[in-house]
Amino acid sequence: MSEVVVCGVDPAVEMRRRDGREQGLLFQVLGPLRVTRAGQPVKVPPGQLSVILATLLLRPNQVVPASDLIGQLWNGRRSPRARQNLHVYTTRLRQVLGPDGPAVIRTEDGGYVASASAESLDLLRFTELLGRVDRAHAAGNLALEASLAAEAVDLWQRPILSNVASDGIQRDEVDHLEELWAIAVEHRIGAELSLGRHAELVPRLLGLVAEWPLRERYWAQLMTALYRSGRQSDALSAYRKLRIILTDELGVDPGPEVQQLHQRILNSDTTLFDAAGNPQIVRMRTVPAQLPAASPNFTGRAVEVEQLMESLAPSESAGPVMAVAAINGMPGVGKTTLAVYAAQKLASRFPDGQLFIDLHGFSKDVLPVQPADALERLLLALDVPVSEIPCRTEDRSALYRSKLADTRTLIVLDNARDERQVRPLLPGAAGCAVLVTSRTALSGPDNACTLSLGLLPPEDAVTLFAHIAELPVIGPPETLLELVEMCGRLPLAIRIAGTRLRSHPSWGVHELADQLRDPNRRLSVLDVGEWSIAGALALSYRNLTGPQQQLYRFLGLHPGVEVEAAAAAAMIGRSTEETSGLLEKLLDAHLLSEPAPDRFRFHPLVRIHAAALSARNDPSEARSAVLVRLIDHYTVSAGMRTATPVPNPPTPLDTELSDLAAATLDAANHLDRAQALAVAKAIRRSLSLQ
């Protein structure tokens, strides 16, 4: 029995397997997706059923929201029958799994749960083994540590989930799983090095650094193994290779721990060996420095930067209160760019580290990061072993707060979807600071600094364009001003326009401006590589409800600059009270602005996007009906104001008549003959009321 313990196999589990009582479903996700029952394979059809099963097994014993499964099945695209189809697929999956299917795949709290244990799912078995590895290491039992780590690594059969056709799983989950595998391998090699197996580890480590060239821990272990094997020059050569790779790929030098190891090898330091002649492996502690590089073309925003610096910089007068700042604004306004720039300026004031995580609240083909997953990534960055990370979100959050207590750490939570996603990620330590970006205005602690980011001033917009386009001189000023105005003074649009001009050496500013002057072409011009105005707006549109989407599209048909709630209600055929609620949601999403009470306005590029969506999704009859209702509203409203003048009317009569004229002209320009006749009748009918 002692041999079984050394091999890392739980005796109770082994006995149940041997006497045949382990006859339930067994699942494997640490390689190709596999299901067996009593040793016989269970064939799960490729496609939707495999995607659902893999998604649930990657979060065992946790409720996976139906929206997450829908996102994986249809790559984030909305489907009118998505929930009904998901129900059908999960029912089929249960049938495929046989009698145990309903117990394994359960419906719960608006989602689904895969019930599993360490005996039935290799991922949970792996996590359990890592916990035992840590305990063996703490007890100094190197032989047990090495054998348990070897068993954990042997559970893997890479590539991971190669038979599951899901771009989302490959993109969202595989990197995280690969990180777990790499941690287990580090444990195994570290223990085996301590047992004096350095010579036999060299070939394996050479393969690992080839596969993971940026992972400094593998290089440190390779250098130690080479040095212990009497190959000092090869150990020094390995360091030089690492330095070249890091310089070329990231523009940085190796970390201080590897540099220290290099210096000790260079000095033929005999203290690298313990009393038994074994290498002393340095356990490297990483101070997280995860901030992306600041944009070299950052322009303007001096007031906003100063406001963030004052709000987030550590201060003794702040007392036991954590500093929080939240930046919100419309798509493409430069929230992340500003956050990273300010965070880099603040970094030196937070010596215990800077954490950065993209929460993918609004990302193409990427599901929003669940709080539990975000906490796991943050805890790993804080050097918490994976085996010590709890399963429950609230327990992870508590451990996260404990790790950050008495530290000065800056946390940047980028691209948040809502408060539910952010709240568990807030530390409790007064010395920490949190900077959040989101398209929506998030409610936070009472002391939070909220910054609604607006468009660039004309001068800064021109300067940014000139930097991006690499113009030798800024001019002609009138054309540049017109060009940035056609970009709506939106930083993302300006960056795209500047990049497009730079990539066409034969173009001048006038040629680019000519292309942007056509509203029907403007969004296609403002689309370069991964940057797209239409794409950025589509992410916000996708998260609207059906009525909100309809209002968004129909408002794109309004010919005036601004619209009031009553006119918007007429356009969609709903009550003013109901429409006001929908308008509030568009305001919250920063798809509309409200320059004056009950006067709502689109950003010019948003208006073009909304109109294009309506042309693509709404039948011409529906669009003509919108204009008919709008003209009815304005003519009746104008007639009522003429008949019953009131002091200080909320909307002047000339505005009503101007909107009526604009709507009539727009109808004449865009409707066919039959539709134009319908509009004419509406105008005639409405004017007869005056």
C-alpha positions in Angstrom: 0.0 0.0 0.0 2.9 2.4 0.7 4.0 2.0 -2.9 0.5 3.3 -4.0 0.9 6.4 -1.8 4.3 7.1 -3.3 2.9 6.9 -6.8 0.3 9.5 -5.8 -2.8 7.2 -6.2 -5.5 7.5 -3.6 -5.9 3.9 -2.2 -9.7 4.3 -1.7 -10.1 5.4 -5.3 -7.9 2.6 -6.6 -9.9 0.0 -4.6 -13.2 1.1 -5.9 -11.8 0.9 -9.4 -10.4 -2.5 -8.9 -13.6 -4.0 -7.4 -15.7 -2.6 -10.2 -17.8 -0.1 -8.2 -16.4 2.8 -10.3 -18.9 2.3 -13.2 -20.1 5.9 -13.7 -19.3 8.4 -16.4 -15.7 9.5 -16.7 -14.7 12.7 -18.4 -11.4 14.0 -19.9 -10.8 17.6 -20.9 -7.0 17.8 -20.5 -6.6 16.6 -24.1 -9.2 15.6 -26.6 -12.7 15.6 -25.1 -13.5 12.0 -24.1 -16.3 10.3 -22.2 -16.3 6.7 -21.0 -18.7 4.5 -19.1 -17.5 1.3 -17.4 -14.4 1.5 -19.6 -16.3 1.8 -22.9 -16.3 5.0 -24.9 -19.4 7.2 -25.1 -19.6 8.9 -28.4 -20.6 12.6 -28.1 -21.5 14.0 -31.5 -19.2 16.8 -32.7 -20.7 20.2 -32.9 -23.1 21.8 -30.5 -23.2 18.9 -28.0 -19.5 18.7 -27.7 -19.2 22.5 -27.2 -21.8 22.5 -24.4 -20.3 19.5 -22.6 -16.7 21.0 -22.8 -17.9 24.4 -21.6 -19.7 22.9 -18.6 -16.8 20.6 -17.7 -14.3 23.4 -17.8 -16.3 25.0 -14.9 -17.3 21.9 -13.0 -19.9 22.2 -10.2 -20.5 25.8 -11.1 -23.6 27.4 -12.7 -22.7 28.4 -16.3 -25.2 31.0 -17.4 -27.2 30.2 -20.5 -25.9 33.4 -22.1 -22.3 32.0 -21.8 -23.3 28.8 -23.5 -25.1 30.7 -26.2 -22.1 32.8 -26.8 -19.9 29.8 -27.2 -22.3 28.0 -29.5 -22.9 31.0 -31.8 -19.6 33.0 -31.3 -21.4 35.9 -29.6 -24.0 36.3 -32.3 -27.6 36.8 -31.1 -30.1 34.3 -32.3 -33.9 34.8 -31.8 -34.4 31.1 -30.8 -31.0 30.7 -29.0 -32.5 29.7 -25.6 -35.0 27.2 -27.1 -32.2 25.7 -29.2 -29.9 25.5 -26.2 -32.6 23.6 -24.3 -33.0 21.2 -27.1 -29.2 20.6 -27.3 -28.9 20.0 -23.6 -31.7 17.5 -23.6 -30.0 15.6 -26.4 -26.7 15.7 -24.5 -28.4 14.1 -21.5 -29.8 11.4 -23.7 -26.3 10.8 -25.2 -24.8 10.4 -21.7 -27.3 7.7 -20.9 -29.0 7.1 -17.5 -26.6 9.3 -15.6 -27.2 12.2 -18.0 -29.9 14.1 -16.1 -27.9 13.9 -12.9 -24.6 15.0 -14.5 -26.1 17.9 -16.6 -28.5 19.8 -14.4 -30.5 23.0 -15.0 -30.1 25.5 -12.2 -30.5 29.3 -11.6 -30.7 30.4 -15.2 -27.9 28.1 -16.4 -26.6 24.6 -16.4 -24.2 22.7 -14.1 -22.0 19.7 -14.8 -21.7 17.6 -11.6 -18.3 16.0 -11.3 -15.7 14.9 -8.8 -12.0 14.2 -8.8 -12.8 10.6 -9.6 -14.9 11.4 -12.7 -13.2 14.4 -14.2 -9.5 14.7 -15.0 -9.4 18.4 -14.4 -10.6 18.1 -10.8 -8.2 15.1 -10.3 -5.4 17.3 -11.6 -6.3 20.2 -9.2 -6.5 17.7 -6.3 -3.0 16.3 -7.2 -1.6 19.8 -7.3 -2.8 20.4 -3.8 -1.0 17.3 -2.6 2.1 18.3 -4.5 2.1 21.6 -2.5 1.7 19.7 0.8 4.5 17.3 0.0 6.8 20.2 -0.9 6.0 21.9 2.4 6.7 18.7 4.3 10.1 18.4 2.5 9.1 15.0 0.9 10.8 15.5 -2.4 10.2 12.0 -3.7 6.5 12.2 -3.1 6.4 15.7 -4.6 8.1 14.5 -7.8 5.9 11.5 -8.2 2.6 13.4 -7.5 3.7 16.1 -10.0 4.5 13.4 -12.5 1.1 11.9 -12.1 -0.6 15.3 -12.5 1.4 16.0 -15.7 0.6 12.5 -17.1 -3.1 13.3 -17.0 -2.6 15.6 -19.9 -2.8 14.5 -23.6 -2.2 17.8 -25.5 -3.4 19.4 -27.7 -6.3 20.4 -25.5 -9.9 19.9 -26.7 -8.7 19.6 -30.3 -11.8 17.7 -31.2 -14.2 20.4 -30.0 -15.0 22.8 -32.8 -15.3 26.1 -30.9 -13.1 29.1 -31.5 -14.4 30.6 -28.3 -13.1 27.7 -26.2 -9.8 27.6 -27.9 -9.5 31.4 -27.4 -10.9 31.8 -23.9 -9.9 28.6 -22.1 -7.0 26.8 -23.7 -4.3 29.4 -22.7 -5.5 29.2 -19.1 -5.3 25.4 -19.2 -1.9 25.5 -20.7 -0.8 27.7 -17.9 -2.0 25.1 -15.4 0.0 22.4 -17.3 3.1 24.6 -17.2 2.8 25.1 -13.5 2.6 21.3 -12.9 5.7 20.7 -15.1 7.6 23.4 -13.1 6.7 21.5 -9.9 7.9 18.2 -11.3 11.2 19.5 -12.6 11.9 21.5 -9.5 11.5 18.4 -7.3 13.5 16.2 -9.7 16.3 18.8 -9.8 16.3 18.7 -6.0 16.6 14.9 -6.1 19.8 15.3 -8.3 18.3 14.2 -11.6 19.8 17.2 -13.4 21.5 15.4 -16.3 18.4 13.5 -17.5 16.3 16.7 -17.2 18.4 18.7 -19.7 16.9 17.3 -22.9 13.4 17.8 -21.5 14.1 21.4 -20.5 15.6 22.2 -23.9 12.3 21.1 -25.4 10.3 23.2 -22.9 12.2 26.4 -23.5 11.8 25.9 -27.2 8.0 25.6 -26.7 7.8 28.3 -24.0 10.6 30.7 -24.9 9.2 33.6 -22.7 8.8 31.5 -19.6 11.8 32.5 -17.4 11.2 29.7 -14.8 12.1 27.0 -17.4 15.2 28.9 -18.4 16.3 29.2 -14.8 15.8 25.4 -14.3 17.7 24.7 -17.5 20.6 26.9 -16.4 20.7 25.1 -13.0 20.5 21.7 -14.6 23.4 22.5 -17.1 25.5 24.0 -14.3 25.0 21.1 -12.0 25.9 18.8 -14.9 29.3 20.5 -15.2 28.3 22.5 -18.3 28.9 26.0 -17.0 29.5 27.5 -20.5 26.2 26.1 -21.8 24.4 27.5 -18.8 25.8 30.9 -19.5 24.9 30.5 -23.2 21.3 29.7 -22.2 21.1 33.0 -20.4 22.4 34.9 -23.4 19.7 33.2 -25.6 17.0 34.1 -23.1 18.2 37.7 -23.0 18.1 38.0 -26.8 14.6 36.5 -27.0 13.2 38.8 -24.4 14.9 41.9 -25.9 13.6 41.0 -29.4 10.1 40.0 -28.4 9.3 42.3 -25.5 12.1 44.9 -25.3 13.0 43.9 -21.7 15.8 42.1 -19.9 15.4 38.9 -17.9 13.9 39.3 -14.4 16.1 40.0 -11.3 16.0 36.4 -10.1 17.3 35.0 -13.4 19.9 37.8 -13.5 21.0 36.8 -10.0 21.2 33.1 -11.0 23.3 34.1 -14.0 25.7 36.1 -11.9 26.1 33.2 -9.4 26.9 30.8 -12.3 29.3 33.3 -13.8 31.1 33.4 -10.4 31.1 29.6 -10.2 29.1 29.9 -7.0 29.3 26.6 -5.1 26.3 27.6 -2.9 24.1 26.6 -5.8 24.6 23.1 -4.4 23.3 21.9 -1.0 25.1 19.7 1.4 24.2 16.6 -0.6 25.6 18.1 -3.8 22.2 18.9 -5.2 21.2 22.3 -6.8 19.4 24.8 -4.7 16.5 25.9 -6.8 15.5 29.5 -6.3 11.7 29.9 -5.8 11.1 33.0 -7.9 8.6 35.5 -6.6 7.2 37.7 -9.3 6.1 41.3 -8.6 3.3 41.7 -11.1 3.9 44.5 -13.7 1.1 43.7 -16.1 0.4 47.2 -17.5 0.5 47.4 -21.3 2.7 50.0 -22.9 1.3 53.5 -23.1 0.4 54.8 -26.6 3.3 56.8 -28.0 0.7 59.0 -29.8 -1.2 59.9 -26.6 -2.6 63.4 -27.1 -4.4 65.9 -24.9 -6.5 64.8 -22.0 -4.3 66.8 -19.6 -7.2 67.7 -17.3 -8.4 64.1 -17.2 -4.9 62.7 -16.5 -4.5 65.1 -13.6 -7.9 64.2 -12.2 -7.0 60.5 -12.2 -3.6 61.2 -10.7 -5.1 63.1 -7.8 -7.8 60.5 -7.3 -5.6 57.4 -7.3 -2.2 58.4 -5.9 -1.7 57.0 -2.4 -2.4 59.6 0.3 -2.1 59.4 4.1 -5.1 61.8 4.4 -7.3 59.3 2.6 -7.6 57.1 5.7 -8.7 53.5 5.5 -10.4 54.0 2.2 -9.4 52.4 -1.1 -9.1 54.7 -4.1 -11.3 54.0 -7.1 -11.7 55.7 -10.4 -14.0 54.8 -13.2 -13.8 56.0 -16.8 -16.9 55.7 -19.0 -17.7 56.8 -22.5 -18.9 55.9 -26.0 -17.1 53.2 -28.1 -13.8 54.5 -29.5 -13.5 57.5 -27.2 -10.1 56.4 -25.8 -11.0 55.0 -22.4 -8.3 52.3 -22.3 -5.7 54.5 -23.8 -6.3 57.1 -21.1 -6.4 54.5 -18.4 -3.1 52.8 -19.4 -1.4 56.2 -19.8 -2.4 57.4 -16.3 -1.6 54.0 -14.8 1.9 54.0 -16.2 2.5 57.5 -14.7 1.2 56.1 -11.4 3.1 52.8 -11.5 6.1 53.9 -9.5 3.8 54.8 -6.6 2.6 51.2 -6.3 5.8 49.2 -5.6 4.0 46.0 -4.8 2.8 45.6 -8.4 0.4 46.6 -11.1 -2.3 44.2 -12.2 -4.2 44.5 -15.5 -7.0 42.4 -16.8 -9.3 42.8 -19.9 -12.8 41.8 -18.7 -14.0 41.7 -22.3 -17.3 43.3 -21.4 -17.6 44.5 -25.0 -15.3 42.4 -27.2 -15.8 40.8 -30.5 -16.2 37.0 -30.3 -15.0 36.9 -26.7 -17.4 36.3 -23.8 -17.3 38.6 -20.8 -14.9 37.2 -18.2 -16.7 35.7 -15.2 -15.7 37.1 -11.8 -14.5 33.7 -10.7 -12.2 33.4 -13.7 -10.9 36.9 -13.3 -10.1 36.2 -9.7 -8.2 33.1 -10.6 -6.0 35.0 -13.1 -5.4 37.7 -10.6 -4.5 35.3 -7.8 -2.1 33.4 -10.1 -0.4 36.8 -10.9 0.0 37.2 -7.1 1.9 33.9 -6.9 -1.0 31.9 -5.3 -0.5 28.2 -6.3 -3.4 27.0 -8.4 -4.1 24.3 -5.8 -4.7 26.9 -3.1 -7.3 28.8 -5.2 -10.8 28.1 -3.8 -13.7 27.0 -6.0 -16.4 29.5 -4.8 -16.2 33.1 -6.1 -16.7 34.7 -2.7 -13.9 32.6 -1.3 -11.6 33.6 -4.1 -12.5 37.2 -3.6 -11.7 37.0 0.2 -8.3 35.4 -0.6 -7.6 38.1 -3.2 -8.3 40.8 -0.6 -6.1 39.0 1.9 -3.2 38.9 -0.6 -3.5 42.6 -1.3 -3.8 43.6 2.4 -1.0 45.9 3.5 0.3 46.4 -0.1 0.3 49.2 -2.5 -1.0 47.6 -5.7 -2.6 49.3 -8.6 -5.4 47.3 -10.3 -6.7 48.2 -13.8 -10.0 46.5 -14.7 -10.4 47.3 -18.4 -13.6 46.9 -20.5 -16.0 46.1 -17.7 -19.5 45.1 -18.6 -21.3 46.0 -15.3 -21.0 46.3 -11.6 -21.6 42.6 -11.0 -18.4 41.8 -12.9 -16.4 44.4 -11.1 -17.5 44.2 -7.5 -15.8 40.9 -6.5 -12.5 42.3 -8.0 -12.2 45.3 -5.6 -9.6 44.9 -2.9 -10.2 46.1 0.6 -6.7 47.5 1.2 -6.5 51.3 1.7 -3.1 51.3 0.0 -4.5 49.9 -3.2 -6.1 51.7 -6.1 -8.5 50.5 -8.8 -9.0 52.1 -12.2 -12.0 50.8 -14.2 -13.0 51.4 -17.8 -16.5 50.7 -19.2 -18.8 51.8 -21.9 -21.5 52.2 -19.2 -21.6 54.4 -16.2 -20.9 52.1 -13.3 -22.0 52.7 -9.8 -19.2 52.2 -7.3 -18.1 53.2 -3.8 -19.2 56.6 -2.6 -15.6 57.9 -2.9 -15.2 56.7 -6.5 -14.0 59.3 -9.0 -16.3 59.0 -12.1 -15.0 60.4 -15.3 -17.2 60.6 -18.4 -14.8 60.9 -21.3 -15.9 63.2 -24.1 -14.6 63.9 -27.6 -11.3 65.5 -28.3 -11.2 69.3 -28.7 -10.5 70.2 -32.4 -6.9 71.2 -31.8 -6.0 67.9 -30.0 -7.9 66.0 -32.7 -5.8 67.5 -35.4 -2.6 66.9 -33.5 -3.5 63.3 -33.0 -4.3 62.8 -36.6 -1.0 64.4 -37.7 0.9 62.1 -35.3 -0.8 59.0 -36.6 -0.5 59.9 -40.2 3.1 61.0 -39.7 2.5 64.4 -41.5 5.6 66.5 -41.8 3.7 69.6 -41.1 0.2 70.2 -39.8 -1.8 71.7 -42.7 -3.7 72.8 -44.5 -5.6 73.5 -41.2 -9.0 74.0 -42.7 -9.0 70.6 -44.4 -7.6 68.9 -41.3 -10.3 70.5 -39.2 -12.9 69.3 -41.6 -11.4 65.8 -41.7 -11.4 65.3 -37.9 -14.9 66.7 -37.7 -16.0 64.0 -40.2 -14.4 61.6 -37.8 -16.6 63.0 -35.1 -13.4 64.0 -33.2 -13.5 60.4 -32.0 -10.0 59.1 -31.2 -10.5 55.6 -32.7 -11.9 57.1 -35.9 -9.0 59.6 -36.1 -6.5 56.8 -35.5 -8.1 54.7 -38.3 -8.1 57.7 -40.7 -4.5 58.5 -39.9 -3.5 54.9 -40.4 -5.3 54.7 -43.7 -3.6 57.9 -45.0 -0.2 56.6 -43.8 -0.7 53.3 -45.6 -1.4 55.1 -48.9 1.7 57.2 -49.7 0.1 58.5 -52.9 -2.8 60.0 -51.0 -2.9 63.5 -49.6 -5.2 64.9 -46.9 -7.6 66.1 -49.6 -8.0 62.6 -51.1 -8.9 61.1 -47.7 -11.3 63.9 -47.0 -13.0 63.3 -50.3 -13.7 59.7 -49.3 -15.0 60.7 -45.9 -17.4 63.3 -47.3 -19.7 60.6 -48.6 -21.8 59.4 -45.5 -22.6 56.2 -47.3 -18.9 55.3 -47.5 -17.6 56.8 -44.3 -17.9 53.7 -42.1 -16.2 51.6 -44.7 -13.3 54.1 -44.9 -13.0 54.0 -41.1 -12.2 50.3 -41.1 -8.6 49.2 -41.0 -7.4 45.8 -39.8 -8.7 45.1 -36.4 -10.0 48.7 -35.9 -13.5 49.4 -37.1 -16.0 52.0 -36.0 -18.9 49.9 -37.3 -17.5 46.9 -35.4 -17.1 48.8 -32.2 -20.6 50.1 -32.3 -21.9 46.7 -33.2 -20.6 45.4 -29.9 -22.8 47.9 -28.0 -25.8 47.3 -30.3 -25.5 43.5 -29.7 -26.0 44.0 -25.9 -29.3 46.0 -26.4 -32.7 44.4 -26.0 -35.0 44.1 -29.0 -37.0 47.3 -28.3 -33.8 49.2 -27.6 -32.3 48.0 -30.9 -35.5 49.0 -32.7 -35.4 52.5 -31.2 -31.7 52.8 -32.1 -32.3 51.9 -35.7 -35.3 54.1 -36.1 -33.6 57.1 -34.5 -31.1 56.8 -37.3 -33.9 57.7 -39.7 -34.6 61.0 -37.9 -33.4 63.8 -40.2 -32.9 66.4 -37.5 -29.9 67.0 -35.2 -31.9 66.3 -32.0 -35.0 64.5 -31.1 -37.3 64.7 -28.0 -38.9 61.7 -26.3 -42.4 62.4 -27.7 -41.0 62.4 -31.3 -39.0 59.2 -30.6 -42.2 57.6 -29.2 -44.1 58.5 -32.3 -41.4 56.9 -34.5 -41.5 53.5 -32.7 -45.2 53.6 -32.0 -44.9 53.4 -28.2 -45.9 55.6 -25.3 -43.7 58.5 -24.3 -43.2 57.0 -20.8 -42.0 53.6 -22.3 -39.8 55.4 -24.9 -38.2 57.5 -22.2 -37.1 54.3 -20.4 -35.6 53.0 -23.7 -33.8 56.3 -24.3 -32.3 56.1 -20.8 -30.8 52.7 -21.7 -29.2 54.2 -24.9 -27.9 57.1 -22.8 -26.4 54.6 -20.3 -24.7 52.8 -23.2 -23.3 56.1 -24.4 -25.0 55.6 -27.8 -26.9 58.8 -27.2 -26.2 62.1 -25.5 -28.6 64.6 -23.9 -27.3 68.1 -24.5 -30.4 69.6 -23.0 -33.4 68.2 -21.0 -35.5 66.0 -23.3 -33.3 66.7 -26.3 -31.3 63.6 -27.4 -28.5 63.6 -30.0 -26.5 60.9 -31.9 -22.8 61.3 -32.4 -22.5 61.7 -36.2 -20.9 58.3 -36.8 -23.4 56.6 -34.5 -26.2 58.1 -36.6 -24.7 56.7 -39.8 -24.4 53.3 -38.2 -28.0 53.3 -36.9 -29.3 54.4 -40.3 -27.3 51.7 -42.0 -28.6 49.0 -39.6 -32.2 50.2 -40.3 -31.6 50.0 -44.1 -30.2 46.5 -43.7 -32.7 45.1 -41.2 -36.0 47.0 -41.5 -38.3 46.6 -44.6 -38.9 49.8 -46.6 -42.5 49.7 -45.6 -41.6 49.9 -41.9 -39.1 52.7 -42.6 -41.7 54.7 -44.5 -44.2 54.1 -41.7 -41.7 55.6 -39.2 -41.4 58.8 -41.3 -45.2 59.0 -41.6 -45.6 58.8 -37.9 -42.8 61.3 -37.3 -44.4 63.8 -39.7 -47.8 63.3 -38.1 -46.3 64.0 -34.7 -44.5 67.2 -35.9 -47.4 68.6 -37.8 -49.9 68.0 -35.0 -47.4 69.3 -32.4 -46.7 72.4 -34.5 -50.4 73.0 -35.0 -51.1 72.7 -31.3 -48.4 75.2 -30.4 -49.8 77.7 -33.0 -53.3 77.3 -31.6 -52.4 77.4 -28.0 -49.3 79.5 -27.4 -47.7 79.1 -24.0 -44.9 81.2 -22.4 -41.4 79.7 -22.6 -42.5 76.5 -24.5 -40.1 73.6 -24.0 -39.7 73.1 -27.7 -40.1 76.3 -29.8 -42.5 76.3 -32.7 -39.8 77.1 -35.2 -38.0 73.9 -34.1 -41.1 71.8 -34.7 -41.6 73.3 -38.2 -37.9 72.9 -39.0 -38.1 69.2 -38.0 -41.2 68.8 -40.0 -39.6 70.4 -43.1 -36.5 68.2 -42.6 -38.6 65.0 -42.2 -40.6 65.9 -45.3 -37.5 66.6 -47.4 -35.9 63.3 -46.2 -39.1 61.4 -47.1 -39.1 62.9 -50.6 -35.4 61.9 -51.1 -35.6 58.4 -49.8 -39.0 56.9 -50.5 -40.5 55.5 -53.6 -43.5 57.0 -55.3 -46.1 54.9 -53.4 -44.4 55.6 -50.1 -44.0 59.3 -50.9 -47.8 59.5 -51.6 -48.5 58.0 -48.2 -46.3 60.6 -46.6 -47.9 63.4 -48.6 -51.3 62.2 -47.4 -50.1 62.2 -43.8 -48.8 65.8 -44.1 -52.1 66.9 -45.7 -54.1 65.2 -43.0 -52.0 66.7 -40.3 -52.0 70.2 -41.7 -55.8 70.1 -41.9 -55.8 69.9 -38.2 -54.3 73.4 -37.8 
